Amino acid sequence: MKARWDIFCSVVDNYGDIGVTWRLARQLVAEQGCEVRLWVDDLRAFERMCPQIDVQAAQQWQEGVDVRHWPAEWAGAPSADVVIAAFACQLPPGYMDTMAERERAPLWMNLDYLSAEDWVVGCHRLPSVKYKGVQKYFFFPGFRPGTGGLLREAGLLEQRQAFQQDAVAQRQFLQSLGVFPADGARLFSLFAYENAGLASWLDVLATDGRATHLLVPEGRILGDVQRWLGAEGLTAGDVHRRDALTVQVLPFVRQEQYDHLLWCCDFNAVRGEDSFVRAQWAGRPLLWHIYRQDEDIHLDKLDAFLALYTAALSPAAKAALVALWQAWNTEDDMAQPWKMLLEHWPEVSLHAQTWCLEQGLQADLATALVQFYESWI
């Protein structure tokens, strides 16, 4: 009999939470044969990446997933065999009572935020709190053996490699978005939170000796792009040129399309967790805008990832990449770090491919979750 899974998602950061849980839910259904209910408290945020969603429906089926609206007033539902509270969200008290009333308690996990910090390995799969005898466990995605790994669909890297070797497929995909880069232009993507350091990076791209076509999906960084351009009300489809830099605004696209966008680009600036992981699977150099936290504790997480990610780079390339990421995440001047990185572009590009393949050797997150459940029962 198939295991029944409930995943609870409280949308906090617009799309990151729902992005991760939606990918996970679909993969558990398609590849692991699980029955999955995905409880989401904000269906309008969900609609941006799943346009066919009915934001008024309390229950609906999407790509094999039983999507449920998680109402403020819990109406009641039987608990599943496996219960995932995504990103430490608080389950409805009534639902927790149903977990405790089961003859066999469910496996209850807190699917935590992604981190490269050393302590994650020691805490992964450890018991946490109990509720009326029901034990909760920590489950940490991660980059090291001994963690839950990263979300990665079966065959993803092979699909990406085939696409990146097919110039016709790339051109057709870009044209479907209205993108027609000039011959020889570098293609970059930018998906980030608000950042006062953006102007300094755009300045240096505009004065570079090589043309750059920058694709900006609709999102929070658009206001900073507008200010740099001196434009009003940028919308999807707008194209602006300043010297060597072309800036084009793209519509918010579905997850599969965003993957293809990342695969097309020579460099990807990404944010949060979901797009950060997908940029690593693209095998291309990237720049991460980590979600800001109180007392700057996010910078500890940034440094932990950088230490892991840059370990195999030469000292000079490592220094350049670290300087760029730190400048971006402290809203500092980007000009000099960017020029430093360009001096080591071949090494950084090769490293991005190697890192991707190394991470692909680990079990993916969905598989790791199922393996934990099977060992637990």
C-alpha positions as CSV (number, residue, x, y, z in Angstrom):
1,M,0.0,0.0,0.0
2,K,1.3,3.4,-0.9
3,A,2.4,5.7,1.9
4,R,0.3,8.8,2.2
5,W,2.2,12.1,2.7
6,D,1.1,15.5,3.9
7,I,3.3,18.5,3.2
8,F,2.4,21.8,4.9
9,C,3.6,25.0,3.4
10,S,3.2,28.4,4.9
11,V,4.2,31.0,2.2
12,V,6.5,33.5,3.8
13,D,9.0,34.6,1.1
14,N,6.6,35.0,-1.9
15,Y,7.8,32.0,-3.9
16,G,10.7,30.2,-2.2
17,D,8.7,28.1,0.2
18,I,6.1,27.0,-2.3
19,G,8.7,26.5,-5.0
20,V,10.5,23.9,-2.9
21,T,7.4,22.1,-1.6
22,W,5.8,22.0,-5.1
23,R,8.8,20.5,-6.6
24,L,9.1,18.0,-3.8
25,A,5.4,17.0,-3.9
26,R,5.5,16.3,-7.6
27,Q,8.7,14.3,-7.4
28,L,7.3,12.1,-4.5
29,V,4.3,11.3,-6.7
30,A,6.0,10.9,-10.0
31,E,9.2,9.0,-8.9
32,Q,8.4,7.5,-5.5
33,G,4.8,6.5,-6.0
34,C,3.6,8.3,-2.9
35,E,0.1,9.8,-2.4
36,V,0.7,13.5,-1.5
37,R,-1.5,16.2,-0.2
38,L,0.1,19.6,-0.3
39,W,-1.4,22.1,2.1
40,V,-0.8,25.7,1.1
41,D,-2.0,28.8,3.0
42,D,-1.6,31.2,0.0
43,L,-2.8,29.8,-3.3
44,R,-2.3,33.2,-5.1
45,A,1.5,32.9,-4.6
46,F,1.2,29.3,-5.8
47,E,-0.6,30.5,-9.0
48,R,2.6,32.3,-10.3
49,M,4.4,29.0,-10.8
50,C,1.3,26.9,-11.5
51,P,-1.0,29.1,-13.6
52,Q,-3.7,26.4,-13.9
53,I,-4.3,26.5,-10.1
54,D,-7.8,27.5,-9.0
55,V,-7.1,30.0,-6.2
56,Q,-10.7,29.6,-4.9
57,A,-10.7,25.8,-4.6
58,A,-10.3,24.2,-1.3
59,Q,-9.2,21.0,-3.0
60,Q,-7.9,20.2,-6.5
61,W,-5.5,17.9,-8.3
62,Q,-2.5,19.3,-10.1
63,E,0.1,17.0,-11.7
64,G,-0.9,14.1,-9.5
65,V,-0.7,16.1,-6.3
66,D,-3.8,16.6,-4.1
67,V,-3.5,20.4,-3.5
68,R,-5.4,21.7,-0.5
69,H,-6.0,25.2,0.7
70,W,-4.7,25.5,4.3
71,P,-7.4,27.7,5.9
72,A,-6.8,30.0,8.9
73,E,-9.6,28.1,10.6
74,W,-8.7,24.4,10.4
75,A,-11.7,22.4,9.2
76,G,-10.2,19.0,10.0
77,A,-8.6,16.2,8.0
78,P,-7.1,12.8,8.9
79,S,-3.4,12.7,9.2
80,A,-1.1,11.0,6.8
81,D,1.6,8.3,7.3
82,V,4.3,10.9,6.8
83,V,3.9,14.6,7.8
84,I,6.3,17.3,6.7
85,A,6.2,20.7,8.2
86,A,8.2,22.7,5.6
87,F,10.6,25.3,7.0
88,A,9.5,25.0,10.6
89,C,5.9,26.0,9.9
90,Q,3.5,25.4,12.8
91,L,0.9,22.6,12.1
92,P,-2.7,23.2,12.9
93,P,-3.4,22.1,16.5
94,G,-6.4,20.0,15.3
95,Y,-4.3,18.2,12.8
96,M,-1.7,17.5,15.5
97,D,-4.4,15.9,17.6
98,T,-5.3,13.6,14.8
99,M,-1.7,12.5,14.5
100,A,-1.7,11.6,18.2
101,E,-5.0,9.7,17.8
102,R,-3.7,7.3,15.2
103,E,-3.1,3.7,16.1
104,R,0.4,4.1,14.6
105,A,1.9,7.5,14.9
106,P,3.1,9.1,11.7
107,L,6.6,10.0,10.8
108,W,6.7,13.8,11.5
109,M,9.5,15.8,10.1
110,N,10.6,19.4,10.0
111,L,12.1,20.0,6.6
112,D,14.5,22.7,7.4
113,Y,16.2,25.4,5.4
114,L,19.2,24.5,3.3
115,S,22.6,25.2,4.9
116,A,26.2,24.2,4.4
117,E,27.1,24.8,8.1
118,D,29.0,22.1,9.8
119,W,26.5,21.5,12.5
120,V,23.8,20.4,10.0
121,V,25.3,17.0,9.5
122,G,25.2,16.3,13.3
123,C,21.6,17.4,13.6
124,H,20.2,15.7,10.5
125,R,17.5,13.1,11.3
126,L,17.8,13.7,15.1
127,P,14.6,13.7,17.2
128,S,13.1,17.1,18.1
129,V,10.1,17.8,20.2
130,K,7.2,15.5,20.9
131,Y,3.5,16.2,20.8
132,K,1.3,13.9,22.8
133,G,3.8,11.1,22.2
134,V,4.3,11.8,18.5
135,Q,8.0,12.4,17.8
136,K,9.2,15.1,15.4
137,Y,12.5,14.8,13.6
138,F,14.9,17.3,12.0
139,F,15.5,16.8,8.3
140,F,18.1,19.0,6.7
141,P,18.8,19.3,3.0
142,G,22.5,19.8,2.4
143,F,25.6,19.5,0.3
144,R,27.6,17.0,2.3
145,P,27.2,13.3,2.9
146,G,25.1,12.8,6.0
147,T,22.5,15.4,5.0
148,G,19.3,15.0,3.0
149,G,20.8,16.2,-0.3
150,L,19.2,18.5,-2.8
151,L,16.0,18.4,-4.8
152,R,16.9,16.8,-8.1
153,E,14.5,15.0,-10.5
154,A,15.6,11.8,-12.1
155,G,17.5,12.4,-15.3
156,L,17.8,16.2,-14.7
157,L,21.5,16.5,-15.3
158,E,21.3,14.4,-18.5
159,Q,18.5,16.6,-19.8
160,R,20.4,19.8,-18.9
161,Q,23.6,18.5,-20.7
162,A,21.6,17.6,-23.8
163,F,19.9,21.0,-23.9
164,Q,23.1,22.9,-23.5
165,Q,24.6,21.0,-26.4
166,D,21.7,21.8,-28.6
167,A,22.0,25.3,-29.9
168,V,18.7,25.1,-31.9
169,A,16.7,24.1,-28.8
170,Q,18.2,26.9,-26.8
171,R,17.5,29.5,-29.6
172,Q,13.9,28.2,-29.9
173,F,13.3,28.4,-26.1
174,L,14.7,32.0,-25.9
175,Q,12.7,33.1,-28.9
176,S,9.5,31.7,-27.2
177,L,10.3,34.3,-24.5
178,G,10.9,37.0,-27.0
179,V,14.7,37.0,-26.4
180,F,17.0,37.6,-29.4
181,P,20.5,38.2,-28.1
182,A,23.1,39.7,-30.4
183,D,25.8,37.5,-31.8
184,G,28.6,37.1,-29.3
185,A,26.7,38.7,-26.4
186,R,27.0,37.0,-23.0
187,L,23.6,36.0,-21.7
188,F,23.0,36.6,-17.9
189,S,20.0,36.2,-15.7
190,L,19.1,38.2,-12.6
191,F,16.6,37.1,-10.0
192,A,17.3,38.7,-6.6
193,Y,15.9,40.6,-3.7
194,E,16.3,44.4,-3.5
195,N,20.0,45.3,-3.6
196,A,21.6,48.8,-3.5
197,G,24.8,47.3,-5.0
198,L,23.1,46.5,-8.3
199,A,23.8,49.8,-9.9
200,S,27.6,49.4,-9.6
201,W,27.4,46.0,-11.3
202,L,25.2,47.3,-14.1
203,D,27.6,50.2,-14.5
204,V,30.6,47.9,-15.1
205,L,28.6,45.6,-17.4
206,A,27.5,48.6,-19.5
207,T,31.1,49.8,-19.9
208,D,32.6,46.4,-20.6
209,G,34.3,45.6,-23.9
210,R,31.9,42.7,-24.5
211,A,28.1,42.9,-24.9
212,T,25.9,41.5,-22.2
213,H,22.2,40.6,-22.5
214,L,20.7,40.6,-19.0
215,L,17.4,38.8,-18.5
216,V,15.4,39.9,-15.5
217,P,12.3,37.9,-14.6
218,E,9.6,39.9,-12.8
219,G,10.4,40.2,-9.1
220,R,11.7,42.3,-6.3
221,I,14.9,43.5,-7.9
222,L,12.9,45.2,-10.7
223,G,12.7,48.5,-8.8
224,D,16.5,48.8,-8.6
225,V,16.7,48.0,-12.3
226,Q,14.2,50.8,-13.0
227,R,16.2,53.3,-11.0
228,W,19.4,52.5,-12.8
229,L,17.7,52.8,-16.2
230,G,15.8,55.9,-15.2
231,A,12.7,54.1,-16.5
232,E,9.1,54.0,-15.2
233,G,7.0,51.0,-14.7
234,L,9.1,48.2,-16.2
235,T,6.9,45.3,-17.4
236,A,7.5,42.0,-19.0
237,G,8.7,42.4,-22.6
238,D,10.5,45.7,-22.0
239,V,14.0,46.0,-23.5
240,H,16.4,48.8,-22.7
241,R,20.0,49.3,-24.0
242,R,22.8,51.3,-22.4
243,D,26.2,51.0,-24.2
244,A,27.3,47.3,-24.0
245,L,24.4,46.2,-21.8
246,T,20.9,45.2,-22.9
247,V,18.4,44.7,-20.1
248,Q,15.2,42.7,-20.9
249,V,12.3,42.1,-18.5
250,L,10.8,38.6,-18.6
251,P,7.5,37.4,-17.3
252,F,7.5,35.2,-14.2
253,V,7.7,31.7,-15.7
254,R,6.9,28.2,-14.6
255,Q,9.6,26.2,-12.9
256,E,10.5,24.0,-15.9
257,Q,10.9,27.2,-18.0
258,Y,13.1,28.8,-15.4
259,D,15.3,25.7,-15.4
260,H,15.7,26.1,-19.2
261,L,16.4,29.8,-18.8
262,L,19.2,29.1,-16.3
263,W,20.6,26.4,-18.7
264,C,20.7,29.0,-21.5
265,C,22.7,31.6,-19.6
266,D,26.4,32.0,-19.1
267,F,26.0,33.4,-15.6
268,N,23.0,33.3,-13.2
269,A,22.3,35.6,-10.3
270,V,19.8,33.9,-8.1
271,R,18.2,34.3,-4.7
272,G,16.8,32.3,-1.7
273,E,16.8,28.5,-1.9
274,D,14.9,27.1,-4.8
275,S,16.5,29.2,-7.6
276,F,19.9,28.8,-5.8
277,V,19.8,25.0,-6.1
278,R,18.5,25.1,-9.7
279,A,21.4,27.4,-10.7
280,Q,23.8,24.8,-9.3
281,W,22.2,22.1,-11.5
282,A,22.7,24.5,-14.5
283,G,26.5,23.9,-14.2
284,R,27.2,27.6,-14.9
285,P,28.9,30.3,-12.7
286,L,26.4,31.8,-10.3
287,L,25.9,34.6,-7.8
288,W,23.7,33.9,-4.7
289,H,21.6,36.5,-3.0
290,I,20.9,34.9,0.4
291,Y,17.8,35.8,2.3
292,R,18.6,38.4,4.9
293,Q,18.1,37.5,8.5
294,D,18.3,39.4,11.8
295,E,21.7,40.2,13.2
296,D,23.2,39.2,9.9
297,I,23.3,35.5,10.7
298,H,22.6,34.8,7.1
299,L,26.2,35.9,6.4
300,D,27.4,32.9,8.5
301,K,25.4,30.6,6.2
302,L,26.9,32.4,3.1
303,D,30.5,32.0,4.4
304,A,29.8,28.3,5.2
305,F,28.7,27.6,1.6
306,L,31.5,29.6,0.1
307,A,34.1,27.7,2.1
308,L,32.6,24.4,0.7
309,Y,32.0,25.6,-2.8
310,T,35.4,27.3,-3.4
311,A,37.6,24.6,-1.7
312,A,38.8,23.2,-5.0
313,L,39.5,26.6,-6.7
314,S,42.9,28.2,-7.0
315,P,43.6,30.8,-4.3
316,A,43.2,33.7,-6.7
317,A,39.9,32.4,-8.2
318,K,38.6,31.7,-4.8
319,A,39.4,35.2,-3.6
320,A,37.6,36.7,-6.6
321,L,34.5,34.7,-6.2
322,V,34.3,35.2,-2.4
323,A,34.8,39.0,-2.9
324,L,32.0,39.2,-5.5
325,W,29.5,37.2,-3.3
326,Q,30.3,39.1,-0.2
327,A,30.0,42.5,-2.0
328,W,26.6,41.5,-3.4
329,N,25.3,40.3,-0.1
330,T,26.4,43.4,1.8
331,E,25.3,45.8,-1.0
332,D,28.9,47.0,-1.6
333,D,30.5,48.1,-4.8
334,M,30.5,45.3,-7.3
335,A,32.9,46.8,-9.9
336,Q,36.3,45.6,-8.7
337,P,35.1,42.1,-7.6
338,W,33.4,41.6,-10.9
339,K,36.6,42.5,-12.9
340,M,38.6,40.1,-10.6
341,L,36.2,37.3,-11.4
342,L,36.4,37.8,-15.1
343,E,40.2,37.2,-14.9
344,H,39.4,33.7,-13.7
345,W,36.3,33.0,-15.8
346,P,37.5,29.7,-17.4
347,E,38.4,28.2,-14.1
348,V,35.2,29.3,-12.4
349,S,33.2,28.0,-15.3
350,L,34.8,24.6,-15.2
351,H,34.4,24.5,-11.5
352,A,30.6,25.1,-11.7
353,Q,30.3,22.0,-14.0
354,T,32.4,19.9,-11.7
355,W,30.5,21.0,-8.6
356,C,27.2,20.1,-10.2
357,L,28.4,16.6,-11.1
358,E,29.8,16.0,-7.6
359,Q,26.5,17.1,-6.0
360,G,24.7,14.8,-8.4
361,L,26.4,11.8,-7.0
362,Q,24.5,12.2,-3.7
363,A,21.0,10.9,-3.2
364,D,18.4,13.5,-4.0
365,L,16.1,15.0,-1.3
366,A,12.9,13.1,-2.3
367,T,14.8,9.8,-2.3
368,A,16.4,10.6,1.0
369,L,13.1,11.4,2.6
370,V,11.6,8.1,1.4
371,Q,14.6,6.2,2.6
372,F,14.3,7.7,6.0
373,Y,10.6,6.7,6.2
374,E,11.4,3.2,5.1
375,S,14.1,2.8,7.7
376,W,11.9,4.3,10.3
377,I,9.0,1.9,9.8
